[in-house]
Structures are given as structure tokens and as C-alpha cells.
Amino acid sequence: MSFFDEVKKEVGITDMQMLSGFSYVNFCGETLYIEGIVRLEKILNECVIIRTKTAVIEVCGELRVDDITQRSIVISGRIDNVSTRRLK
């Protein structure tokens, strides 16, 4: 079983909740992986804003986008702050 499967099981999050939401992992304030993106609102060196189905995620620091797919993004650099604002 994967780490994320273990976490989902432990906290009681269902696969349906994961499909309709988002998740992110901050690795030591240097790399951030976000899953569940709907669109990018803003990409600057100091700020990346991402919209998901249920929230807006704002990442601040000295940033660069390393990888992006239809549903996920990897942001690296010096990540000073990650904030989420619920839409629903």
C-alpha cells in the first residue's frame, strides 16, 4: 500500500472525495506537488495561484514551475508560504 493510501485510510478520506478535491505535499519548503488542479490563475516568480474544484491555492516564495500536467503541478524553489481558500 502506498503512503497516500495509508494516509487516506487513517484519516477516513474516500476516493470520491479525492477525485472531487485536491491534495498537496510540501517537501522541505523546496518542492511542492499539487494534484487536482483545474486551472492556473497566475504564474510569477514570487507567486503561483492555482484553482481547484473546491479551493484556490496560493504559493509564495522564489518559485519556478518544474512540471505541469492536466491535473497536477510541481513547483520548486524557496517555498515560503502555501495558503488555501475554500470556494464552497
N, CA, C and O atoms as a MOPAC input file, in Angstrom:
PM7 MOZYME 1SCF
protein

 N      0.85400 1    -1.17300 1     0.00000 1
 C      0.00000 1     0.00000 1     0.00000 1
 C      0.90300 1     1.24000 1     0.00000 1
 O      1.93600 1     1.26300 1     0.66900 1
 N      0.50400 1     2.26700 1    -0.75300 1
 C      1.30200 1     3.48400 1    -0.85300 1
 C      1.12300 1     4.35800 1     0.39000 1
 O      0.18600 1     4.18600 1     1.17000 1
 N      2.03800 1     5.28300 1     0.54300 1
 C      1.97400 1     6.23600 1     1.64800 1
 C      0.64600 1     6.97700 1     1.64800 1
 O      0.00800 1     7.10600 1     2.69300 1
 N      0.21900 1     7.47200 1     0.47300 1
 C     -1.01700 1     8.24500 1     0.39800 1
 C     -2.23800 1     7.37000 1     0.64600 1
 O     -3.21900 1     7.83800 1     1.22400 1
 N     -2.20200 1     6.12100 1     0.22700 1
 C     -3.29900 1     5.20400 1     0.54900 1
 C     -3.40400 1     5.00300 1     2.05800 1
 O     -4.50300 1     4.95800 1     2.61000 1
 N     -2.25500 1     4.88400 1     2.72000 1
 C     -2.24400 1     4.73300 1     4.17700 1
 C     -2.82400 1     5.97500 1     4.86000 1
 O     -3.61400 1     5.86300 1     5.79700 1
 N     -2.43000 1     7.14200 1     4.38800 1
 C     -2.93600 1     8.39000 1     4.97400 1
 C     -4.44200 1     8.48600 1     4.77000 1
 O     -5.17400 1     8.80200 1     5.70800 1
 N     -4.91600 1     8.21600 1     3.55000 1
 C     -6.36400 1     8.26300 1     3.27800 1
 C     -7.11200 1     7.33300 1     4.22000 1
 O     -8.14200 1     7.70400 1     4.78200 1
 N     -6.59500 1     6.13500 1     4.38800 1
 C     -7.24600 1     5.15100 1     5.24700 1
 C     -7.26700 1     5.63500 1     6.69700 1
 O     -8.28500 1     5.51800 1     7.38000 1
 N     -6.16200 1     6.16800 1     7.15500 1
 C     -6.02800 1     6.61100 1     8.54500 1
 C     -6.96400 1     7.76900 1     8.88000 1
 O     -7.54400 1     7.79700 1     9.96500 1
 N     -7.11800 1     8.72200 1     7.96200 1
 C     -7.95400 1     9.89800 1     8.23900 1
 C     -9.37800 1     9.75700 1     7.72100 1
 O    -10.21800 1    10.61500 1     7.99000 1
 N     -9.66300 1     8.68500 1     6.97900 1
 C    -11.02700 1     8.42600 1     6.54900 1
 C    -11.46700 1     9.18100 1     5.30700 1
 O    -12.65300 1     9.47100 1     5.15000 1
 N    -10.53100 1     9.50300 1     4.42400 1
 C    -10.88300 1    10.17900 1     3.17900 1
 C    -11.14700 1     9.12300 1     2.11100 1
 O    -10.36200 1     8.19000 1     1.94200 1
 N    -12.25500 1     9.27600 1     1.39300 1
 C    -12.61900 1     8.30400 1     0.36700 1
 C    -12.01600 1     8.68500 1    -0.98200 1
 O    -11.59000 1     9.82200 1    -1.18600 1
 N    -11.98800 1     7.73000 1    -1.88800 1
 C    -11.51100 1     8.00000 1    -3.24700 1
 C    -12.39400 1     9.03500 1    -3.94100 1
 O    -11.89300 1     9.84500 1    -4.72000 1
 N    -13.69900 1     9.02100 1    -3.67000 1
 C    -14.60800 1    10.00200 1    -4.27500 1
 C    -14.27300 1    11.41100 1    -3.78600 1
 O    -14.31600 1    12.35800 1    -4.57100 1
 N    -13.94200 1    11.56400 1    -2.51500 1
 C    -13.54300 1    12.87000 1    -2.00600 1
 C    -12.25000 1    13.33300 1    -2.67700 1
 O    -12.10800 1    14.51200 1    -3.00000 1
 N    -11.32400 1    12.42800 1    -2.88300 1
 C    -10.06200 1    12.77000 1    -3.53900 1
 C    -10.29800 1    13.20300 1    -4.98000 1
 O     -9.64600 1    14.13200 1    -5.45700 1
 N    -11.21500 1    12.54800 1    -5.67700 1
 C    -11.49000 1    12.89600 1    -7.06700 1
 C    -12.11800 1    14.27600 1    -7.20300 1
 O    -11.90200 1    14.96300 1    -8.20100 1
 N    -12.88800 1    14.68100 1    -6.21300 1
 C    -13.55700 1    15.97100 1    -6.30900 1
 C    -12.80400 1    17.07500 1    -5.56600 1
 O    -13.30000 1    18.19700 1    -5.47300 1
 N    -11.63600 1    16.78200 1    -5.04300 1
 C    -10.89700 1    17.76900 1    -4.26900 1
 C     -9.48400 1    17.96300 1    -4.77200 1
 O     -9.22300 1    17.90100 1    -5.97300 1
 N     -8.58200 1    18.19800 1    -3.84800 1
 C     -7.18600 1    18.44000 1    -4.17700 1
 C     -6.32000 1    17.91200 1    -3.04500 1
 O     -6.80400 1    17.64800 1    -1.94400 1
 N     -5.05000 1    17.76300 1    -3.32900 1
 C     -4.07700 1    17.42400 1    -2.30300 1
 C     -2.73900 1    18.01200 1    -2.70400 1
 O     -2.46000 1    18.21100 1    -3.88600 1
 N     -1.91800 1    18.28800 1    -1.70400 1
 C     -0.56900 1    18.75500 1    -1.99800 1
 C      0.39000 1    18.26900 1    -0.92600 1
 O      0.01300 1    17.99900 1     0.21400 1
 N      1.65300 1    18.16900 1    -1.34400 1
 C      2.72100 1    17.76300 1    -0.44200 1
 C      3.84500 1    18.77700 1    -0.58700 1
 O      4.28600 1    19.08200 1    -1.69500 1
 N      4.30000 1    19.29300 1     0.54700 1
 C      5.40200 1    20.25100 1     0.58200 1
 C      6.63200 1    19.49700 1     1.07700 1
 O      6.67600 1    19.05100 1     2.22300 1
 N      7.62100 1    19.36100 1     0.21300 1
 C      8.85000 1    18.65800 1     0.55700 1
 C      9.90100 1    19.67200 1     1.01400 1
 O     10.56900 1    20.29200 1     0.18700 1
 N     10.04500 1    19.83800 1     2.32500 1
 C     11.10400 1    20.65400 1     2.94700 1
 C     11.09800 1    22.10700 1     2.50700 1
 O     12.13800 1    22.76300 1     2.57000 1
 N      9.97800 1    22.62700 1     2.07000 1
 C      9.91500 1    24.01600 1     1.63000 1
 C     10.69000 1    24.28000 1     0.35300 1
 O     11.00800 1    25.42600 1     0.03500 1
 N     10.99600 1    23.19800 1    -0.38900 1
 C     11.76500 1    23.33600 1    -1.62800 1
 C     11.04500 1    22.82000 1    -2.86400 1
 O     11.32300 1    23.27000 1    -3.97600 1
 N     10.13200 1    21.88800 1    -2.68500 1
 C      9.35400 1    21.34700 1    -3.80400 1
 C      7.93200 1    21.10400 1    -3.33100 1
 O      7.71000 1    20.53000 1    -2.26500 1
 N      6.97500 1    21.54300 1    -4.12800 1
 C      5.56300 1    21.37400 1    -3.80100 1
 C      4.88900 1    20.64300 1    -4.95100 1
 O      4.98300 1    21.05700 1    -6.10600 1
 N      4.20400 1    19.54600 1    -4.62100 1
 C      3.43000 1    18.78600 1    -5.60900 1
 C      1.96400 1    19.00700 1    -5.29400 1
 O      1.52300 1    18.76600 1    -4.17000 1
 N      1.20000 1    19.46600 1    -6.28800 1
 C     -0.23500 1    19.70700 1    -6.11300 1
 C     -0.98800 1    18.87500 1    -7.13300 1
 O     -0.64800 1    18.86200 1    -8.31600 1
 N     -2.01500 1    18.18100 1    -6.66200 1
 C     -2.85200 1    17.34500 1    -7.51300 1
 C     -4.29000 1    17.83300 1    -7.41100 1
 O     -4.74000 1    18.23700 1    -6.33900 1
 N     -5.00500 1    17.79600 1    -8.52200 1
 C     -6.40600 1    18.20800 1    -8.53800 1
 C     -6.60400 1    19.61300 1    -9.07800 1
 O     -7.63200 1    20.23600 1    -8.81000 1
 N     -5.63200 1    20.12700 1    -9.84000 1
 C     -5.77400 1    21.48600 1   -10.36000 1
 C     -6.80400 1    21.52300 1   -11.48500 1
 O     -6.96300 1    20.56600 1   -12.24300 1
 N     -7.48500 1    22.63700 1   -11.56800 1
 C     -8.44500 1    22.88400 1   -12.64100 1
 C     -7.85100 1    23.88100 1   -13.63600 1
 O     -7.95500 1    23.70200 1   -14.85000 1
 N     -7.22200 1    24.94300 1   -13.09700 1
 C     -6.54000 1    25.90800 1   -13.97100 1
 C     -5.55300 1    26.74400 1   -13.15300 1
 O     -5.63700 1    26.84000 1   -11.92900 1
 N     -4.62800 1    27.33300 1   -13.88100 1
 C     -3.66700 1    28.24600 1   -13.27400 1
 C     -4.21400 1    29.65600 1   -13.36500 1
 O     -4.58800 1    30.11500 1   -14.44400 1
 N     -4.26100 1    30.34300 1   -12.23900 1
 C     -4.74600 1    31.71700 1   -12.20200 1
 C     -3.61000 1    32.70300 1   -12.45600 1
 O     -3.79700 1    33.70900 1   -13.14100 1
 N     -2.41600 1    32.41000 1   -11.89300 1
 C     -1.28700 1    33.33700 1   -12.01000 1
 C      0.01200 1    32.55900 1   -11.84800 1
 O      0.12100 1    31.67600 1   -10.99700 1
 N      0.99600 1    32.89800 1   -12.67800 1
 C      2.33200 1    32.33700 1   -12.52700 1
 C      3.34000 1    33.48800 1   -12.58300 1
 O      3.54400 1    34.10300 1   -13.62900 1
 N      3.95800 1    33.76200 1   -11.44200 1
 C      5.02400 1    34.74200 1   -11.33900 1
 C      6.18100 1    34.08200 1   -10.59400 1
 O      6.00200 1    33.02600 1    -9.98800 1
 N      7.35100 1    34.68700 1   -10.63000 1
 C      8.48800 1    34.13700 1    -9.89900 1
 C      8.25700 1    34.10700 1    -8.39400 1
 O      8.82500 1    33.26700 1    -7.69600 1
 N      7.42000 1    35.02200 1    -7.88300 1
 C      7.19500 1    35.09900 1    -6.44000 1
 C      5.82100 1    34.59300 1    -6.00600 1
 O      5.54600 1    34.53300 1    -4.80700 1
 N      4.95800 1    34.22900 1    -6.94500 1
 C      3.60800 1    33.80200 1    -6.57500 1
 C      2.99000 1    32.94100 1    -7.67700 1
 O      3.01200 1    33.30500 1    -8.85300 1
 N      2.44100 1    31.80000 1    -7.27800 1
 C      1.67600 1    30.94800 1    -8.19500 1
 C      0.30600 1    30.74500 1    -7.55300 1
 O      0.21000 1    30.35200 1    -6.39000 1
 N     -0.74700 1    31.01400 1    -8.31500 1
 C     -2.11100 1    30.81700 1    -7.81600 1
 C     -2.79300 1    29.77800 1    -8.69200 1
 O     -2.80400 1    29.87800 1    -9.91900 1
 N     -3.36300 1    28.77200 1    -8.02700 1
 C     -3.95900 1    27.62600 1    -8.70100 1
 C     -5.38800 1    27.46000 1    -8.22600 1
 O     -5.67000 1    27.57500 1    -7.03300 1
 N     -6.29200 1    27.18900 1    -9.15900 1
 C     -7.68900 1    26.91700 1    -8.81100 1
 C     -7.93600 1    25.41300 1    -8.90500 1
 O     -7.54900 1    24.76000 1    -9.87400 1
 N     -8.58600 1    24.88500 1    -7.87700 1
 C     -9.06500 1    23.50900 1    -7.89100 1
 C    -10.58800 1    23.56800 1    -7.91400 1
 O    -11.16100 1    24.65600 1    -7.97300 1
 N    -11.24100 1    22.43300 1    -7.87000 1
 C    -12.70800 1    22.43700 1    -7.86000 1
 C    -13.27400 1    23.08500 1    -6.60200 1
 O    -14.34900 1    23.68200 1    -6.63600 1
 N    -12.54600 1    22.96600 1    -5.49000 1
 C    -13.10800 1    23.41200 1    -4.21700 1
 C    -12.31500 1    24.51200 1    -3.52300 1
 O    -12.74000 1    25.00600 1    -2.47800 1
 N    -11.15900 1    24.91100 1    -4.08900 1
 C    -10.33000 1    25.89900 1    -3.39600 1
 C     -9.39500 1    26.61800 1    -4.36300 1
 O     -9.18300 1    26.19400 1    -5.49900 1
 N     -8.84700 1    27.72500 1    -3.86300 1
 C     -7.77200 1    28.43000 1    -4.54600 1
 C     -6.53300 1    28.26100 1    -3.67500 1
 O     -6.57000 1    28.51200 1    -2.47100 1
 N     -5.43700 1    27.83400 1    -4.29500 1
 C     -4.18100 1    27.62900 1    -3.57800 1
 C     -3.19700 1    28.69700 1    -4.03300 1
 O     -2.97500 1    28.87700 1    -5.23000 1
 N     -2.61100 1    29.40200 1    -3.07600 1
 C     -1.60500 1    30.42000 1    -3.38000 1
 C     -0.27200 1    29.99300 1    -2.78300 1
 O     -0.17900 1    29.68600 1    -1.59400 1
 N      0.75800 1    29.97900 1    -3.62400 1
 C      2.10300 1    29.59600 1    -3.21400 1
 C      2.99800 1    30.82300 1    -3.36700 1
 O      3.01400 1    31.45400 1    -4.42300 1
 N      3.74200 1    31.16000 1    -2.31300 1
 C      4.61300 1    32.33700 1    -2.34000 1
 C      6.05300 1    31.94600 1    -2.02900 1
 O      6.30100 1    31.02000 1    -1.25800 1
 N      6.99600 1    32.65700 1    -2.63400 1
 C      8.41700 1    32.43300 1    -2.40400 1
 C      9.21000 1    32.82400 1    -3.62800 1
 O      8.80500 1    33.70800 1    -4.38300 1
 N     10.34000 1    32.16700 1    -3.82800 1
 C     11.12600 1    32.29600 1    -5.05500 1
 C     10.89200 1    31.00900 1    -5.83000 1
 O     11.48600 1    29.97800 1    -5.51600 1
 N     10.03400 1    31.06000 1    -6.83800 1
 C      9.43600 1    29.85300 1    -7.40800 1
 C      9.76100 1    29.65900 1    -8.88200 1
 O     10.07700 1    30.59700 1    -9.61400 1
 N      9.66900 1    28.40000 1    -9.27600 1
 C      9.68700 1    28.02700 1   -10.68800 1
 C      8.78800 1    26.80400 1   -10.84000 1
 O      8.69700 1    25.97100 1    -9.93800 1
 N      8.13200 1    26.70600 1   -11.98200 1
 C      7.29100 1    25.55100 1   -12.28200 1
 C      8.17200 1    24.52400 1   -12.98400 1
 O      8.69300 1    24.78100 1   -14.07000 1
 N      8.33500 1    23.36400 1   -12.36200 1
 C      9.18300 1    22.31400 1   -12.91700 1
 C      8.42800 1    21.36800 1   -13.84000 1
 O      8.98000 1    20.88000 1   -14.82600 1
 N      7.16200 1    21.11200 1   -13.51700 1
 C      6.39200 1    20.16200 1   -14.31400 1
 C      4.91900 1    20.50700 1   -14.15900 1
 O      4.47400 1    20.92000 1   -13.08800 1
 N      4.17400 1    20.33400 1   -15.23400 1
 C      2.74100 1    20.58700 1   -15.17800 1
 C      2.04300 1    19.61100 1   -16.11000 1
 O      2.48800 1    19.37000 1   -17.23200 1
 N      0.94100 1    19.05400 1   -15.62500 1
 C      0.09000 1    18.18800 1   -16.44000 1
 C     -1.32500 1    18.75200 1   -16.36500 1
 O     -1.54700 1    19.82400 1   -15.80300 1
 N     -2.26100 1    18.03100 1   -16.92800 1
 C     -3.64600 1    18.49500 1   -16.92600 1
 C     -4.21000 1    18.61200 1   -15.50400 1
 O     -5.06000 1    19.46700 1   -15.25300 1
 N     -3.74800 1    17.76300 1   -14.56600 1
 C     -4.31600 1    17.75500 1   -13.21200 1
 C     -3.31300 1    17.99600 1   -12.09300 1
 O     -3.70200 1    18.04800 1   -10.92600 1
 N     -2.01000 1    18.14600 1   -12.42600 1
 C     -1.01900 1    18.32000 1   -11.36600 1
 C      0.07000 1    19.30600 1   -11.77400 1
 O      0.24500 1    19.62200 1   -12.95000 1
 N      0.79500 1    19.78000 1   -10.76100 1
 C      1.87800 1    20.73300 1   -10.98500 1
 C      2.95700 1    20.48800 1    -9.93200 1
 O      2.66200 1    20.12700 1    -8.79300 1
 N      4.20100 1    20.68900 1   -10.33200 1
 C      5.33200 1    20.63500 1    -9.40900 1
 C      5.99200 1    22.01800 1    -9.41500 1
 O      6.41200 1    22.51700 1   -10.45900 1
 N      6.07000 1    22.61400 1    -8.24300 1
 C      6.66300 1    23.93700 1    -8.07500 1
 C      7.88300 1    23.77900 1    -7.18100 1
 O      7.81000 1    23.14700 1    -6.12700 1
 N      9.01000 1    24.35700 1    -7.60400 1
 C     10.23800 1    24.25100 1    -6.81700 1
 C     10.81000 1    25.62800 1    -6.53800 1
 O     10.37100 1    26.62700 1    -7.10700 1
 N     11.79400 1    25.66300 1    -5.65500 1
 C     12.45800 1    26.90300 1    -5.27600 1
 C     12.41100 1    27.05600 1    -3.77100 1
 O     12.46600 1    26.06900 1    -3.03800 1
 N     12.30900 1    28.28700 1    -3.31100 1
 C     12.14200 1    28.55500 1    -1.87900 1
 C     10.66500 1    28.81900 1    -1.62900 1
 O     10.15000 1    29.88700 1    -1.96000 1
 N     10.00100 1    27.85600 1    -1.05400 1
 C      8.56100 1    27.97400 1    -0.79900 1
 C      8.37300 1    28.54000 1     0.60500 1
 O      8.61900 1    27.85800 1     1.60000 1
 N      7.93500 1    29.79100 1     0.67100 1
 C      7.76600 1    30.47200 1     1.95600 1
 C      6.39500 1    30.23200 1     2.56700 1
 O      6.26000 1    30.15000 1     3.78800 1
 N      5.36600 1    30.11700 1     1.71000 1
 C      4.01500 1    30.02500 1     2.23100 1
 C      3.11600 1    29.32700 1     1.22000 1
 O      3.22600 1    29.54700 1     0.01300 1
 N      2.22900 1    28.48300 1     1.73000 1
 C      1.17100 1    27.85800 1     0.92400 1
 C     -0.13000 1    28.11300 1     1.66500 1
 O     -0.27100 1    27.73900 1     2.82900 1
 N     -1.08400 1    28.75300 1     0.99000 1
 C     -2.37300 1    29.00800 1     1.63200 1
 C     -3.49800 1    28.53100 1     0.73700 1
 O     -3.39000 1    28.54700 1    -0.48900 1
 N     -4.58000 1    28.10700 1     1.36900 1
 C     -5.74900 1    27.66300 1     0.62900 1
 C     -6.96500 1    28.46700 1     1.09500 1
 O     -7.12300 1    28.78700 1     2.27300 1
 N     -7.81000 1    28.77500 1     0.11900 1
 C     -9.07800 1    29.46800 1     0.39100 1
 C    -10.17200 1    28.62700 1    -0.23600 1
 O    -10.20200 1    28.43600 1    -1.45200 1
 N    -11.07000 1    28.12600 1     0.60000 1
 C    -12.14900 1    27.27900 1     0.12300 1
 C    -13.13200 1    28.08700 1    -0.71500 1
 O    -13.43100 1    29.24300 1    -0.41300 1
 N    -13.62900 1    27.44900 1    -1.77900 1
 C    -14.62400 1    28.08400 1    -2.63500 1
 C    -16.04000 1    27.68600 1    -2.25100 1
 O    -16.97700 1    28.44300 1    -2.50600 1
 N    -16.21800 1    26.52900 1    -1.64900 1
 C    -17.55700 1    26.03200 1    -1.31000 1
 C    -17.68900 1    25.84800 1     0.16500 1
 O    -18.74600 1    25.43600 1     0.64300 1

